[in-house]
Amino acid sequence: MNRPRDGSLKRLRTRLLLWLVLLCALAFYALPLYVMVANGLKAATDVSLATMWELPASLGLGGFPEAWRMLSPNLRNSLVMVISAAVISSLIGSLNGYIFSKWRFRGSEILFALLLFGFFIPYQAILLPLVRLLQMIGLYGTLPGLILTHVVYGISVTTLIFRNFYVTVPGSIIEAATVDGAGMLQSFWRIMLPLSLPAFAVALIFQFTNIWNDFLFGITVVPNPQAQPITIALNNLSGSFSVEWNVVMAGTILAALPTAVVYIVLLRFFVRGLVAGAVKA
C-alpha cells in the first residue's frame, strides 16, 4: 500500500533536485549580467574590484546616459546593418532552399554543396579580395558595403535552413499548385513563403546574432568611426590611459539588449523551426 506514495515522494525529490540544479545554473550564468547592470548604474568613482559585487549606493542612471550619447549613432548603424542584411539574406536563402528542395535539376546537389562550402571559409581568408572588390564597386568604407558583405556571407547558412525546412513540406502541395497553373515563383510566393515563418525565425535569429556580434568585418570594411557598428564603438570606449568602467558596463548592456529582445520575440517560432528542420533532411 505504501508503494504508490513512495513513488510520488521519489518523483517529488527528483523534481526538486532538478529545479535546484536549474536555479544554480541560472544564478551562475546571470552573475555577469548582474555585475554589468550593478556597475553600470554606479558613478565612475564607485566602480572598483573591491566593490564590483555591491549594489549602487544611490539610485541613478550611472553610466547609461554617457554610454547612450557615445554609442547611439553606432547603435543605429548596427540596427540598419543587421535588419537589412538579415532580411535580405533570409529572403534569398528561402528562394534558394525552395529551388534546391522542390525544383531539383542536373547538378543541383553539387551546386548546393559548393554553396554550403562558403559557410566554412574563414573570414580572414577573404579580407584582401573583399576589400579590393568593395573598392572596385565603390562601397568600401560605407555601411551598404558592410551590409552586402554580410548578405553574401549569410546566403549559405540561410539556404541550408530553408532547404531543410522545405524538404518536410509534402511535394503534393506544389504539384497541386502546378496543376492549377501556378508557376515556380507563384508557388513559392503564395504557398511556401507563408508556411515558412518558423524557418524565417531560425534564419533571422541566426543571422541577427552573427551579424550583430561581428567585429572583424566591421573594423575592416568600415574604417570610419562614424559609420562603424556598435561592437567597434564599444571597443573604442576603453581609453588609452583611463577607463570609465560604469560607461563600459552600461554600453555592454545597450549592445546586448537588441539580441535579447529578438530571442524573446521569436523564441516560439525559433523552437518550431528547429524541430521542423530536424525531422527530415
N, C-alpha and C positions, 0 to 999 in steps of 0.2 A: 504493500500500500504506500510505502514511502518512496518508491522509485520515481513516480512522476514528479513529486516535489523535489527530490534530489536533482532530477534532470533540469527542472526550472531554475533551481539555485545555481547549478553549474553554468547554464546559459547566461544567467544574470551576471555572474562573476566574469565570464568571458567577455560579455559586452562592456562591463565596467572597465576591465583591463584594456580593452580596445580603445575606449574613449579616453582613458588616461594616457595611453601611448600617443593618440592623435593630438591631445591637448599639449603634451610635451613637445611634439614635433612642431605644432603651431607656434608655441612660445619660442622655440629655438629659431625658427625662420622669421618670426616677427621682431626679433631683437634688433637687427639692423634698421628696420623701419622705425622702431621706437627711438633709437639713437638719433636718426636723421631728423625726425619730427621734433624731438625734445630739444636738440641743439639748434635746429633751425629757428625755433621760437625764442631763443635766448639772445641777449645782447652780445656783441662781439667780445666784450671784456669778460663775460661769464663763461665762455667756452674754453675748456681745458680737459686734459686727460683725466685729471682728478675728479672733475665734476660731470663727466660725459654721461653718466648714468642718472644724474639727478634731473628732476623736473625743473622748468623755468621758475625762477624766484618770483617773477611778476608776470601778469598777463600782458601780452603784447604780440605783435606780429614778428618781432625779431628781425631776421634777415630776409623775410619774404618780400617786403616792398623793394628792397635793393636788388634782390635776385630777379624779380619781375621786371624792374626797369632795365636791367642789363641783358636779360635773356628774351624778353618778349618779341623783339624783331626776329631773332633766330628761331623762336618757337613758331612764329608764323611761317617762316621759311620751311621748317620741318613739316608742319601740317600740310602746306601746299604740296611739298615734295611727296610725302608719304601717301596722301589721299590720291593724288594724281597717278603716281606710279603703281600703287596697289590696285586701283580700279582698272587702269588700262591693261596691266599685265594679267589681271584676272579675266577680263573680257577676252583678250587674245588667247589665253590658256583655255578658256571654256570652248572657244571655237575650234582650237587645235584638238582638244580632248574629244570633242564631238566627232570630228573627222576621223581621228585615229581609232575610235571605238565603233562607229556606225557606218562609215563610208571608207572602208579599207580599200587600198589599191596596191598594185605591184610595187614592192619596195617600201611599203608603209612601215613595216616593222623595223627595217634598217634605219629609215629616216627618224622614227621615234627614238631608237636607241642613240642615234647621233645627237638628237635634240636633248636627250637626258644627259648626255656626256657633258654638255655645257654647264650643268649644275655642279659638277665636280672639279671644274677648273678653278684653281685658287685665284683670289683677287690679285695677288702680287704678280701673277704671270701675265696679266693683260694690261697692267697700268700704262706701260710705254705705248703700245699700239692704241690703247683707249684715248690717251691724251692727244696723240697725233691725229686720230680720226676726228675727235671733237674740235681740234684746231682747224682741220680742213673744212669742216662744215659750219664753222663759226659759232660753236656752242661751248667752247672751253671757257671756264670761269663764270658760267651762268647757271642759274637754277634749272632752266629747261634741259641743259646738258646733263645735269645730275639726275633729273627725272628720267631722261632717255636711258641713261646707264642702268638704273635700277629696273626699268621696264624690260630691257633686253635680257638682263641677268635673271629676272624672275620668270621669264616665259617657260623655262624648263620645268621648274617645280610646279607652277600652276597648271601646265599641260598634264603632268603626271597626276595631280589631284583630280582634275576633271575627267581625265580618261578613265581612271579607276572608278569614279562615281558613275559615269555614263555606261560603263560596262554592265552595271547592275540593273539598268533600265531595260525592260523587255524590248527586243527588236521589233516585235509585232506592232508596237505603237508607231514606229517610223514607217513600217510597211503600210499600215492603215492610212497614215497621212499621205504617203506617196500615191496610193490608190485614189485618194480623194483629190489628187492633183497638186499637192504641196511639193515644192522643190526642196533642195537641201537647206537653203537658208531659211525658207519659210518654216520647215520642220524644226529647225534649231530655235528660231525666234519665238514661235508660238507654242512649242511643246517642251523642248528640252530645257530652254532657259528658265521658264517658270518652275520646273521641277528641281532645279539645281541650287536653290537657296542654301541648303546645308553645305554643299561643296564651296559655294561662294564664301560662306562664313569661315571655313577652314583656310581657303586661299587668302582671304583678306587678313585674317589674324596672322597667318604665317608671314605674309609679305609686310604687313604693318610692323610687326616686331623686328624682322630682319632689317628693313629699311630704316626704321627709326633708330635702331641701335648701331647702325653703320658708322664707322669713324674713318676708315681708310679712303673710301671714295669721296667722302665729304671734304676731307682736307686736301686731297689730290686734285680733284676736278674743279673745286671752287676755292681758290686761294684767297679771295676777297672776304674779309671777316664779316662784312655786312650781309653777304648772301649765303653764308655758311649755315648748316643746320645746327640745332641746339646742342648736339653732342660735342661739336667742336667748340662752341661758345662756352659750354660748361667746363671743358678742359682749360680754357683760357682764363677762367676765374681765378686760378691759382697764380698769384703774383710771383715775381722773382725774389722778393725779399720778405714779404709777409703775406699771410693768407687769412682772410676773414671766413673762418670756418662756419659761422652761422649762415653766411650768404651761400657758401658752397653746399651746405646741407639743405638749405631751402631750395636752391637751384636743382639739386638732385631730385627732390620731391616733385618739383614742377616738370622736370624732364621725364620722370617715370609715370606721372599721372595719366597721360593720354593712353598709353598701352594698357594700363589697368582698367580704364573706362571701356576700351574696346573689348577686352576679355569679358568684362561683366555683361555688356550689352549682347555680345554674340556667343556667349558660352553655351546656351541651349542648342543653337544651330551648329556650333563647333563640335559638340559631342555627337550629334546626329550625323554630321558629315563624316567624322572619323569612323563611326560604326558602319555607315553605308559604304564607304570606300574600302573597308576591310573585308566585306563579305565575299567579294569576288573580284579578282584582278586578272 
